[in-house]
């Protein structure tokens, strides 16, 4: 690795850690988002963007902290945007995505039904980071979600699992999360490569008919390794490696989800492919 990369990547990690540490965790609930922003249930999808976007956070994340950059990015472009908390463990505030993933998919099912009911839309688009890009596949495959979802966009999703060591590399970004490993965390166990959950999820193929799939990965992912395991197989799948779009992008697993505007530009392309434009390093300014 080039010396400047060795310097910049730790600095980026430090910045991300500081960002999480200073977030107003006590108010970290999506329903507290400004009414003009996301989780605005009076928002009605437009003809240009007829489907609400549901954001699905990652392991140890929540419905606000994971989306402080992407949600405003999408709302400013005219999308109705919603986010949920899922996978909560009793007595564990703020750090979500730790419960059994099949149960989390059930929570997503309920939330999507709520969004469809309040907005009057026929379908939603799902955008998820890490576990949030993988867990919805259970909803699509086993809980009837394919009839209610147009597209699933996964940002660094662990579609085929990772190692426990990979999952523990998330801990420095979430102060206090390390203590949770002493408790039962089925959501972590379900994500380990070869788990019974992943075996069931991927049996018979990665995708279901009628849903458009996009996976956005970074070669610097230190949590889901190898990064190629994030990619899906299927006839309606678009697998994207971020560095093929911008070789200067050094984002790793956390950064690609919470602040990478180059990845966000590709998310918008996936949500509105009829008006897609080339994603390049310059997309950081778009």
C-alpha positions as CSV (number, residue, x, y, z in Angstrom):
1,X,0.0,0.0,0.0
2,X,1.3,3.5,-0.8
3,X,2.5,5.6,2.2
4,X,-0.2,8.2,1.7
5,X,-2.9,5.6,1.8
6,X,-1.5,4.2,5.1
7,X,-1.8,7.7,6.6
8,X,-5.2,8.6,5.2
9,X,-7.1,5.5,6.1
10,X,-6.4,5.7,9.8
11,X,-7.3,9.4,9.8
12,X,-10.6,8.5,8.1
13,X,-11.3,5.9,10.7
14,X,-10.5,8.4,13.5
15,X,-12.8,11.0,12.0
16,X,-15.6,8.5,11.7
17,X,-15.1,7.4,15.3
18,X,-15.3,11.0,16.5
19,X,-18.4,11.6,14.4
20,X,-20.2,8.7,16.0
21,X,-19.0,9.7,19.5
22,X,-20.4,13.2,19.2
23,X,-23.8,12.3,17.7
24,X,-26.7,13.2,20.0
25,X,-27.4,9.6,20.9
26,X,-30.0,10.4,23.4
27,X,-32.3,11.7,20.6
28,X,-31.4,9.0,18.1
29,X,-34.8,8.1,17.0
30,X,-36.0,8.6,13.4
31,X,-39.3,10.0,14.4
32,X,-37.5,13.0,15.8
33,X,-36.2,13.9,12.3
34,X,-37.4,17.3,11.1
35,X,-40.8,17.1,9.4
36,X,-39.3,18.7,6.3
37,X,-36.7,15.9,6.3
38,X,-36.9,12.2,6.4
39,X,-39.6,10.1,8.2
40,X,-42.1,12.7,7.2
41,X,-45.3,10.7,6.9
42,X,-47.1,13.5,5.1
43,X,-44.6,13.2,2.2
44,X,-46.3,12.0,-1.0
45,X,-44.2,10.5,-3.7
46,X,-44.0,12.5,-6.9
47,X,-44.4,11.4,-10.5
48,X,-40.6,11.7,-10.8
49,X,-40.0,9.6,-7.8
50,X,-43.1,7.5,-7.2
51,X,-41.6,5.0,-4.7
52,X,-40.7,5.9,-1.1
53,X,-37.1,4.9,-0.1
54,X,-36.7,2.9,3.1
55,X,-33.3,3.0,4.6
56,X,-32.1,0.0,6.6
57,X,-29.2,0.5,9.0
58,X,-26.3,-1.9,9.7
59,X,-25.2,-3.8,12.7
60,X,-24.7,-1.6,15.8
61,X,-26.5,1.2,13.8
62,X,-29.8,2.9,14.3
63,X,-32.3,4.8,12.2
64,X,-30.6,8.2,12.5
65,X,-26.9,7.8,12.9
66,X,-26.5,5.6,9.8
67,X,-28.3,8.1,7.6
68,X,-27.3,11.6,8.7
69,X,-25.7,12.1,5.2
70,X,-27.6,9.8,2.9
71,X,-31.1,10.7,4.0
72,X,-30.7,14.5,3.4
73,X,-28.9,13.7,0.1
74,X,-32.0,11.8,-1.1
75,X,-34.7,14.2,0.3
76,X,-33.0,17.1,-1.4
77,X,-33.4,15.3,-4.6
78,X,-37.2,14.9,-4.1
79,X,-37.5,11.4,-2.6
80,X,-39.7,10.5,0.3
81,X,-37.3,8.8,2.7
82,X,-38.0,6.7,5.8
83,X,-35.8,4.7,8.1
84,X,-36.5,2.2,10.8
85,X,-34.9,0.7,13.9
86,X,-34.7,-3.1,14.0
87,X,-33.0,-6.0,15.7
88,X,-33.1,-4.4,19.2
89,X,-32.0,-6.4,22.2
90,X,-33.8,-5.9,25.6
91,X,-32.0,-3.3,27.7
92,X,-29.6,-2.3,24.9
93,X,-30.3,1.3,23.6
94,X,-29.0,2.8,20.4
95,X,-27.1,-0.3,19.2
96,X,-29.4,-2.2,17.0
97,X,-29.2,-5.0,14.4
98,X,-28.2,-7.5,17.1
99,X,-31.4,-9.6,17.3
100,X,-32.2,-12.7,15.1
101,X,-32.1,-11.6,11.5
102,X,-35.3,-13.4,10.5
103,X,-37.1,-11.5,13.2
104,X,-35.5,-8.3,12.0
105,X,-36.9,-9.0,8.6
106,X,-40.3,-9.3,10.1
107,X,-39.9,-5.8,11.6
108,X,-39.0,-4.5,8.1
109,X,-42.1,-6.2,6.8
110,X,-44.3,-4.2,9.2
111,X,-42.4,-1.0,8.6
112,X,-42.8,-1.3,4.8
113,X,-46.5,-1.9,5.1
114,X,-46.8,1.3,7.3
115,X,-44.9,3.3,4.7
116,X,-47.0,2.0,1.8
117,X,-50.2,2.7,3.8
118,X,-49.4,6.2,4.7
119,X,-47.9,7.3,1.4
120,X,-50.3,5.5,-0.9
121,X,-47.4,4.1,-3.0
122,X,-47.6,0.6,-4.6
123,X,-44.0,-0.3,-3.9
124,X,-40.9,0.9,-2.1
125,X,-37.2,0.9,-2.8
126,X,-34.9,-0.4,-0.1
127,X,-31.4,0.9,0.5
128,X,-29.4,-0.8,3.2
129,X,-25.9,-0.7,4.6
130,X,-24.0,-3.8,5.8
131,X,-26.5,-6.1,7.5
132,X,-29.1,-3.7,6.2
133,X,-28.3,-4.6,2.7
134,X,-28.5,-8.3,3.3
135,X,-31.3,-8.7,5.8
136,X,-34.0,-7.4,3.4
137,X,-33.3,-10.4,1.1
138,X,-35.0,-12.6,3.7
139,X,-38.0,-10.3,3.6
140,X,-38.1,-10.5,-0.1
141,X,-37.6,-14.3,-0.3
142,X,-39.7,-15.6,2.6
143,X,-42.0,-12.8,3.9
144,X,-43.7,-11.7,0.7
145,X,-41.6,-8.6,0.2
146,X,-41.0,-9.2,-3.5
147,X,-44.5,-8.0,-4.2
148,X,-43.9,-4.7,-2.4
149,X,-40.3,-3.8,-3.3
150,X,-39.1,-2.6,-6.7
151,X,-35.3,-2.4,-5.9
152,X,-32.8,-3.4,-3.2
153,X,-29.6,-1.4,-3.1
154,X,-27.0,-2.9,-0.8
155,X,-24.0,-0.8,0.3
156,X,-21.3,-3.1,1.5
157,X,-23.8,-5.9,2.3
158,X,-22.6,-9.2,3.9
159,X,-24.6,-11.3,1.5
160,X,-22.6,-14.4,1.9
161,X,-21.4,-13.7,5.5
162,X,-18.2,-12.7,7.1
163,X,-16.0,-13.9,10.0
164,X,-16.6,-13.0,13.6
165,X,-13.2,-11.2,13.5
166,X,-14.6,-9.1,10.6
167,X,-17.7,-8.2,12.7
168,X,-15.6,-7.2,15.7
169,X,-13.7,-4.7,13.5
170,X,-16.9,-2.6,13.6
171,X,-16.5,-2.1,17.4
172,X,-14.0,0.9,17.3
173,X,-16.6,2.9,15.5
174,X,-19.3,2.4,18.2
175,X,-18.0,3.3,21.7
176,X,-19.4,0.9,24.2
177,X,-20.4,-1.7,21.7
178,X,-17.6,-4.0,22.7
179,X,-19.3,-4.8,26.0
180,X,-22.3,-6.2,24.0
181,X,-20.2,-9.1,22.9
182,X,-20.4,-10.6,26.3
183,X,-24.2,-10.8,25.9
184,X,-26.2,-13.0,23.5
185,X,-26.1,-11.4,20.1
186,X,-27.8,-13.7,17.6
187,X,-27.7,-11.0,14.9
188,X,-23.9,-11.4,14.9
189,X,-24.0,-15.2,14.8
190,X,-26.4,-15.1,11.9
191,X,-23.9,-13.1,9.8
192,X,-21.0,-15.5,10.3
193,X,-20.2,-17.2,7.0
194,X,-21.7,-20.7,6.9
195,X,-24.4,-19.9,9.5
196,X,-27.7,-21.7,9.3
197,X,-29.4,-18.4,8.6
198,X,-27.1,-17.6,5.6
199,X,-27.4,-21.2,4.3
200,X,-31.2,-20.9,4.2
201,X,-31.1,-17.4,2.8
202,X,-28.8,-18.3,-0.2
203,X,-30.2,-21.7,-0.9
204,X,-31.7,-21.9,-4.4
205,X,-30.2,-18.6,-5.6
206,X,-29.4,-15.2,-4.4
207,X,-32.3,-13.3,-5.8
208,X,-36.1,-13.5,-6.4
209,X,-37.9,-12.5,-9.6
210,X,-39.3,-9.0,-9.9
211,X,-36.8,-7.1,-7.8
212,X,-33.9,-5.1,-9.2
213,X,-30.7,-5.7,-7.1
214,X,-27.6,-3.4,-6.9
215,X,-24.6,-4.1,-4.7
216,X,-22.0,-1.3,-4.1
217,X,-18.8,-2.6,-2.6
218,X,-15.3,-1.2,-1.7
219,X,-12.1,-3.1,-2.1
220,X,-11.0,-1.6,1.2
221,X,-13.8,-3.3,3.2
222,X,-12.2,-4.8,6.3
223,X,-15.4,-6.1,7.8
224,X,-16.9,-8.2,4.9
225,X,-14.0,-10.1,3.5
226,X,-13.3,-10.9,0.8
227,X,-15.3,-8.0,-0.6
228,X,-16.3,-10.1,-3.6
229,X,-18.5,-12.1,-1.2
230,X,-20.9,-9.1,-1.1
231,X,-21.8,-9.5,-4.8
232,X,-24.9,-11.3,-5.9
233,X,-25.6,-13.7,-8.7
234,X,-28.7,-13.4,-10.8
235,X,-30.2,-12.1,-14.0
236,X,-31.3,-8.7,-12.5
237,X,-28.2,-7.8,-10.5
238,X,-25.8,-4.9,-10.9
239,X,-22.6,-5.4,-8.9
240,X,-20.5,-2.3,-8.5
241,X,-16.9,-1.9,-7.2
242,X,-16.5,1.7,-6.0
243,X,-12.9,1.9,-7.0
244,X,-13.9,1.1,-10.6
245,X,-15.8,4.4,-10.6
246,X,-13.2,6.4,-8.7
247,X,-9.8,4.9,-8.0
248,X,-9.1,7.6,-5.4
249,X,-11.9,6.6,-3.2
250,X,-10.5,5.1,0.0
251,X,-13.7,4.4,1.8
252,X,-13.9,1.2,3.9
253,X,-16.9,-0.6,5.4
254,X,-18.3,2.2,7.5
255,X,-17.3,5.2,5.4
256,X,-19.0,3.9,2.3
257,X,-22.3,3.8,4.1
258,X,-22.3,7.0,6.2
259,X,-20.5,9.6,4.2
260,X,-19.4,8.6,0.7
261,X,-21.1,10.8,-1.9
262,X,-19.6,8.8,-4.7
263,X,-21.4,5.8,-3.5
264,X,-24.6,7.9,-2.9
265,X,-24.5,9.0,-6.6
266,X,-24.5,5.3,-7.6
267,X,-27.4,4.7,-5.2
268,X,-29.5,7.4,-7.0
269,X,-28.6,5.8,-10.3
270,X,-30.0,2.5,-9.0
271,X,-33.2,4.2,-7.7
272,X,-33.7,6.1,-11.0
273,X,-31.9,4.2,-13.8
274,X,-33.8,6.0,-16.5
275,X,-32.0,9.2,-15.5
276,X,-28.7,7.7,-14.5
277,X,-25.5,9.6,-15.1
278,X,-21.9,8.4,-14.9
279,X,-20.5,8.1,-11.4
280,X,-16.9,9.4,-11.2
281,X,-14.6,11.0,-8.6
282,X,-16.3,14.3,-9.4
283,X,-19.6,12.9,-8.1
284,X,-18.5,13.9,-4.6
285,X,-19.5,17.4,-5.6
286,X,-22.9,16.5,-7.1
